Amino acid sequence: MDDRERALGAAHRSATEFLGTLDDRPVWPRASLEEMLEVFGGPLPEHGTAPEAVVEELAREAGPGLVAIPGGRFFGFVIGGTHPAALAADWLVSAWDQNSGSSTLTPATVALERTAGRWMLDLFGLPSTASVGFVTGGQVANFTCLAAARNAVLSRAGWNLAERGLRASPPLRFVVGADRHGSIDRAARFLGIGSADLIIVESDDQGRMRTESLARALADGEGPLIVCLQAGEVHTGAFDDFAALISVARQHDAWVHVDGAFGLWAAASESLRVLTAGIADADSWATDAHKTLNVPYDCGMAIVRDPADSIAAFRTGGDYLMYSGLDPWDVTPELSRRARGVPAWAAMRSLGRSGIEALIDRLHANARRMADGLASIDGVEVLNDVDYTQVMFRLASDAATRSLGAAILTEGTAVVTGAEWRGRAAMRCSMSSWATTPDDIDRTVSAIRGLVNA
């Protein structure tokens, strides 16, 4: 064996050993950043080390600082564990080492990504001709869609952004819901839209934008307009009323964008599809395959109804580059990148349409089971309607709620992360992993019951 084969063999052994510990290891890391810096820090060694030994050292020493995200009891944030086919495909992507911006240069990986994108459009019920750009995650997916939106609405107003830039451009109206995800504000900031420029529309008790409030917000203004809606509020899992809201936005010639980082996948389930009714009438959609499809980081998708809008915002130049009509680098901000869409293709190929639907339904069933279990504990209040995959709960006081949150992480059975809802402390469980079983839910509820009653 050469160095490459030995290093890959060490990586395979170490990965298998790590995955084998997931059922019993504490879910939250047992070491701090400072302790990990002590292990891995220090000056750069003067002399090298054999690749196999480096991999073995890495696997041996990193353990205490790793989170058991691939297991069944990580309910923090909205992070899914990696599906087996996607994990193995991701190893191949690294071994293939394909720079997947050009379909001429890397036709195999671009074909796989293009197919994955087409399958997603079909699952979501979105226009089959839309562009699908594979980016790092939900944050950059929102940015990519909104960059295309900004270019398009300014163009409608007679302003050539590529030629003239933002200086002296028509004022842009950027409308968001009160309970939008922070990635929308951050994407706006990247695009030169400050917090003072946001038009914020009030939402209901579950975080859904109010239709009548949107109508009032748009009634008096004029000029280039972008309206951002949401599929899956990150605390409650609630979905905006897309049919009603998009109808209002269309009366004002708005570009409508949907942040569907994890919620867009509800469209793949017959029983949950009602949550996304009307969503296909928007102009762009952002989602993230690592959250609900359970592929490795990083794999967000920026979907734009008219590919011409993506091309106008992102088409690159360079006489040394290879072009073939519509390339991946025409619809995203990146040139060089790994073939991040290949694991998404592998996950969908492995699961099939029925398997994807079963996965989404299982995540919802897990959320319902968690909510029912938590509600059975004296002193615990479930705060949201569990229509999708999120469960939010609290104790009687903010102090008790925060104390419980810290105790859960220390106890180690599961990870549940803190939040704030309507000015009060809360805890949030996100059902995102294919690996979560009913037993994982019951073990978590039992651990929380013990902590509450301690």
Secondary structure by P-SEA (a helix, b strand, c coil): ccaaaaaaaaaaaaaaaaaaacccccccccccaaaaaaacccccccccccaaaaaaaaaacccccccccccccccccccccccaaaaaaaaaaaaaccccccccccaaaaaaaaaaaaaaaaaacccccbbbbbcccaaaaaaaaaaaaaaaaaaaacccccccccccccbbbbbbcccccaaaaaaaaaacccccccccccccccccccaaaaaaaacccccbbbbbbbccccccccccaaaaaaaaaaaaccbbbbcccccccccccccccccccccccccbbbbbccccccccccbbbbbbccaaaaaaabbbbbccccccccccccccccccccccaaaaaaaaaaacaaaaaaaaaaaaaaaaaaaaaaaacccccccccccccccccccccaaaaaaaaaaaaaaccbbbbbbccccccbbbbbcccccccaaaaaaaaaaaaaaaac
